[in-house]
Amino acid sequence: MCRLLLWHRYRQVRRRYYYQHRHLAACLKRLNADAGSAARIERLVLLDAPPDLDAGEITDKGYINQRAVLDRRDDAVQRLLATAPGPGVITPAT
């Protein structure tokens, strides 16, 4: 019974992820439709956690410390900049 519940939960999470991914890809396509080349969003990664104040990712004034975020979240940055987008990288719908 427990195995069946876990399998059902796994399928729910996978389905939610799939539809969330498709929805965000469609949103990117709509946003990019009227945007110039400098304003286009070509890739998107959802992070597991918001910026961390204690890790220095947010300044005292509430701004994002880009250097700290880039250093701490290097794995996400590498996935965004990879030649071919891997799993978890959302691109505009085609």
VEXRO-157460 format. One record per residue: x, y, z of N, C-alpha, C in turn; residue in one letter. Coordinates in pm, whole numbers, plus 50000, padded with zeros to 5 digits. Atoms other than C-alpha are relative to their C-alpha. Layout:
<recs>
REC n_xx n_yy n_zz ca_xx ca_yy ca_zz c_xx c_yy c_zz res
REC X Y Z X Y Z X Y Z a
...
</recs>
This chain:
<recs>
REC n_xx n_yy n_zz ca_xx ca_yy ca_zz c_xx c_yy c_zz res
REC 50082 49880 50000 50000 50000 50000 50087 50126 50000 m
REC 49912 49884 49990 50278 50239 50094 50071 50025 49867 c
REC 49933 49987 50129 50459 50171 49767 49907 50062 49896 r
REC 50099 49945 50092 50140 50247 49574 49979 50149 50024 l
REC 50017 49858 49967 50096 50579 49757 50121 50081 49954 l
REC 49879 49931 50045 50457 50674 49685 50002 50014 49847 l
REC 50005 49996 50145 50416 50588 49317 49899 50105 49953 w
REC 50103 49902 50036 50096 50795 49298 50052 50142 50023 h
REC 49945 49868 49969 50269 51091 49466 50108 50038 49898 r
REC 49895 49976 50099 50566 51059 49230 49938 50044 49867 y
REC 50066 49965 50125 50334 51070 48928 49938 50139 50008 r
REC 50059 49867 49983 50156 51378 49068 50107 50109 49987 q
REC 49891 49902 50005 50485 51562 49114 50052 50013 49858 v
REC 49951 49997 50138 50607 51465 48767 49901 50071 49908 r
REC 50102 49935 50083 50277 51574 48608 49998 50151 50026 r
REC 50001 49858 49967 50282 51907 48794 50122 50069 49940 r
REC 49878 49945 50057 50642 51966 48688 49985 50016 49849 y
REC 50018 49997 50145 50555 51886 48325 49911 50117 49959 y
REC 50091 49892 50037 50261 52127 48313 50054 50136 50039 y
REC 49938 49875 49961 50449 52397 48501 50105 50040 49897 q
REC 49897 49976 50101 50735 52365 48254 49937 50049 49870 h
REC 50068 49960 50123 50499 52388 47955 49940 50139 50012 r
REC 50061 49869 49978 50316 52688 48104 50106 50110 49995 h
REC 49894 49899 50000 50639 52879 48168 50062 50016 49862 l
REC 49947 49991 50137 50767 52797 47818 49906 50083 49913 a
REC 50098 49921 50076 50443 52940 47670 50005 50147 50043 a
REC 49988 49862 49953 50478 53251 47889 50123 50068 49941 c
REC 49880 49943 50060 50833 53304 47766 49978 50033 49853 l
REC 50027 49975 50142 50714 53275 47408 49918 50128 49983 k
REC 50084 49880 50008 50445 53540 47467 50080 50126 50036 r
REC 49919 49885 49960 50686 53773 47647 50099 50040 49893 l
REC 49899 49974 50102 50944 53740 47371 49942 50044 49867 n
REC 50062 49970 50130 50695 53799 47090 50023 50145 49958 a
REC 49985 49858 50033 50723 54179 47107 50130 50059 50052 d
REC 49876 49950 49940 51064 54206 47273 50110 50006 49896 a
REC 49881 49991 50084 51378 54321 47101 50102 49898 50045 g
REC 49900 50104 49970 51688 54104 47102 50063 50020 50138 s
REC 49938 49975 49869 51826 54272 47417 49905 49971 50116 a
REC 50098 50021 49894 51504 54216 47612 49944 49858 50003 a
REC 50052 50137 50007 51441 53852 47517 50052 49914 50115 r
REC 49960 50099 49900 51451 53575 47777 50006 49867 49927 i
REC 49982 50122 50077 51595 53265 47614 49999 49873 50085 e
REC 49996 50117 49911 51639 53033 47914 49963 50041 50142 r
REC 50048 49975 49864 51494 53004 48261 50023 49874 50084 l
REC 49984 50110 49906 51580 52787 48561 49930 50039 50129 v
REC 50064 49977 49870 51363 52761 48872 50094 49949 50108 l
REC 49909 50036 49892 51576 52760 49185 49923 49934 50113 l
REC 50062 50070 49888 51507 52542 49487 49973 50092 50118 d
REC 50014 49912 49884 51544 52828 49735 50015 50145 49954 a
REC 49985 49858 50034 51507 53207 49724 50139 50051 50040 p
REC 49870 49944 49959 51812 53434 49763 50011 50003 50153 p
REC 49977 50013 49857 51965 53395 50108 50072 50123 50056 d
REC 49943 49881 49937 52028 53705 50319 50127 49965 50078 l
REC 49884 50041 49919 52268 53519 50550 50121 49964 49915 d
REC 49889 50036 50089 52478 53404 50253 50049 50120 49919 a
REC 49957 49879 50069 52511 53762 50126 49939 50017 49862 g
REC 50063 49988 50132 52284 53713 49824 49907 50120 49990 e
REC 50085 49880 49996 52069 54007 49933 50075 50106 50079 i
REC 49930 49891 49931 52218 54344 50028 49913 50055 50113 t
REC 50074 49938 49890 52115 54550 50332 49881 50081 49949 d
REC 50110 49921 50057 51897 54763 50103 49896 49914 49929 k
REC 50098 50089 50061 51717 54456 49966 50025 49968 49854 g
REC 49967 50029 50138 51889 54433 49630 50071 49864 49991 y
REC 49930 50126 50023 52029 54114 49479 50148 50027 49978 i
REC 49855 49994 50017 52406 54078 49513 50035 49897 49892 n
REC 49982 50089 50114 52471 53934 49168 50125 49912 50014 q
REC 49877 50077 49988 52829 53825 49241 49981 49883 50096 r
REC 50021 50106 49901 52725 53628 49550 49907 49892 49945 a
REC 50094 50097 50058 52435 53464 49366 50071 49916 49894 v
REC 49928 50074 50104 52656 53370 49071 50101 49902 50060 l
REC 49903 50089 49936 52920 53224 49303 49932 49884 50071 d
REC 50067 50104 49921 52677 53032 49525 49918 49904 49916 r
REC 50089 50082 50083 52456 52900 49247 50063 49969 49865 r
REC 49922 50026 50122 52723 52812 48995 49940 49886 49918 d
REC 50058 50113 50074 52551 52484 48905 49883 50044 49913 d
REC 50114 49950 50077 52235 52666 48793 50048 50088 49884 a
REC 49945 49913 50105 52440 52921 48598 50060 49915 49888 v
REC 49942 50088 50101 52629 52643 48421 49893 49931 49916 q
REC 50110 50061 50076 52301 52475 48324 49939 50100 49904 r
REC 50055 49896 50089 52175 52805 48181 50090 50028 49881 l
REC 49904 49962 50104 52490 52869 47981 50049 49884 49915 l
REC 49956 50116 50078 52539 52517 47848 49957 50013 49855 a
REC 50031 49993 50143 52541 52479 47471 49860 49947 49970 t
REC 50133 50058 50017 52238 52251 47476 49930 50001 50136 a
REC 50069 49996 49871 51981 52316 47749 49964 49860 50049 p
REC 50027 50131 49942 51951 52018 47980 49866 49998 50071 g
REC 50124 50009 49926 51666 51900 48199 49994 50108 50106 p
REC 50020 49895 49902 51524 52168 48421 50020 50141 49944 g
REC 49982 49869 50065 51613 52449 48179 49880 50023 49910 v
REC 50121 49970 50076 51301 52609 48037 50034 50098 49890 i
REC 49979 49915 50116 51313 52761 47690 49863 50040 49943 t
REC 50129 49960 50056 51041 52949 47499 49938 49887 49916 p
REC 50071 50102 50077 50777 52720 47346 50017 50027 49851 a
REC 49984 49984 50146 50819 52656 46976 49869 49975 49929 t
</recs>
